[in-house]
């Protein structure tokens, strides 16, 4: 056998041996399914773009494709894109090739600046290392826009959570967000259930079954994963659909903390943390395949450094986001540290209703920095926990996807807390942070809270 043929055969055998059976469709070699799509002549770009990882100097753009493709973004500050730069998917050495999701990183952007952009893709035929060609090109004709984060950006956010692939409550949340028009949205976990395929993830984030298909094309999103967002084969590598934070935004020590964020938006500093699983790593149903404990501890050093950043420390308001609550007033709510298998007859559930471990790790740092509000989710029931003498921060727990509790306008429904919410935060004249809790079942504002600017410590600003 010739050396070149031998190397080619060996590579194919090695690749086949290392690929799990559940992932049968390769993203590198054109499949029969792709051939059928090409012969049918259907569109290559099959979703609107999604703006991911809202930041001051960078942003991610993702969109779905129907066949093997190489994608790109054209962007600039002029509305007609006459000054456009072209950025291809992938890194410096090679562009990416995918038959499902295209991800493009835009970096080196100006703070609090409006940009215009459009997406495009080349249909690729790939038959091996020396057999590749571009078959055709396709561009979305629409020009979209986004505005980066920063000190001069508008301080206005919305929070959605626990959508769980339920299209009615998710659609209501998206319509409310469109009405409120915030600078960004924090998706506070449990977007999914247990997803085994990339196609299922694409359906959740890129091609959802709602009327507003371009829901994230001009409204940037941040993501705090929930416990369900790590369950399933595909969710173990969610970054194939929802990209990690940009590499230049993470130190080498924090390379695996791609979901954490520290973003300044106007007068608001936003901190995103990942509470991970709601069961212990020692729980036998996970077979030792989770490592949430070490992951939570690793976020302590990241958080300490993030809170010291000038743009974060100088913000009048500090708000933190995570999926699992960091406090619960019910003494029988499972705190998530009942070893070894989360089970104790004293508690209501055999999984964490709140995260005592995360509270012990993170809250001392947040309290010292003057954090006044932590927004969480997970319990599928809206609740407000006012600060007290032992806990100087308030907690808002977002509602779940339940639309079947009591009738519209029924007081029992409002008392139950069992309704989906959009939590809106905006800075009013005078500098106070106003929080509106929108009840998506009644269409009314359920509660309104205001927070004064945090007290600044001189040492934190030096």
HELIX and SHEET records of a PDB file:
HELIX    1   1 UNK A    3  UNK A   18  1                                  16    
HELIX    2   2 UNK A   32  UNK A   40  1                                   9    
HELIX    3   3 UNK A  167  UNK A  180  1                                  14    
HELIX    4   4 UNK A  198  UNK A  205  1                                   8    
HELIX    5   5 UNK A  227  UNK A  230  5                                   4    
HELIX    6   6 UNK A  234  UNK A  240  5                                   7    
HELIX    7   7 UNK A  247  UNK A  249  5                                   3    
HELIX    8   8 UNK A  252  UNK A  254  5                                   3    
HELIX    9   9 UNK A  284  UNK A  286  5                                   3    
HELIX   10  10 UNK A  292  UNK A  308  1                                  17    
HELIX   11  11 UNK A  310  UNK A  313  1                                   4    
HELIX   12  12 UNK A  356  UNK A  368  1                                  13    
HELIX   13  13 UNK A  411  UNK A  416  1                                   6    
HELIX   14  14 UNK A  458  UNK A  461  1                                   4    
SHEET    1   A 3 UNK A  50  UNK A  52  0                                        
SHEET    2   A 3 UNK A  59  UNK A  64 -1                                        
SHEET    3   A 3 UNK A 101  UNK A 106 -1                                        
SHEET    1   B 4 UNK A  85  UNK A  88  0                                        
SHEET    2   B 4 UNK A  69  UNK A  76 -1                                        
SHEET    3   B 4 UNK A 114  UNK A 128 -1                                        
SHEET    4   B 4 UNK A 131  UNK A 139 -1                                        
SHEET    1   C 4 UNK A  85  UNK A  88  0                                        
SHEET    2   C 4 UNK A  69  UNK A  76 -1                                        
SHEET    3   C 4 UNK A 114  UNK A 128 -1                                        
SHEET    4   C 4 UNK A 144  UNK A 147 -1                                        
SHEET    1   D 6 UNK A 220  UNK A 223  0                                        
SHEET    2   D 6 UNK A 184  UNK A 187  1                                        
SHEET    3   D 6 UNK A 156  UNK A 160  1                                        
SHEET    4   D 6 UNK A 421  UNK A 427 -1                                        
SHEET    5   D 6 UNK A 433  UNK A 439 -1                                        
SHEET    6   D 6 UNK A 445  UNK A 451 -1                                        
SHEET    1   E 6 UNK A 261  UNK A 265  0                                        
SHEET    2   E 6 UNK A 268  UNK A 272 -1                                        
SHEET    3   E 6 UNK A 317  UNK A 324  1                                        
SHEET    4   E 6 UNK A 373  UNK A 377  1                                        
SHEET    5   E 6 UNK A 394  UNK A 397  1                                        
SHEET    6   E 6 UNK A 383  UNK A 385 -1                                        
END                                                                             
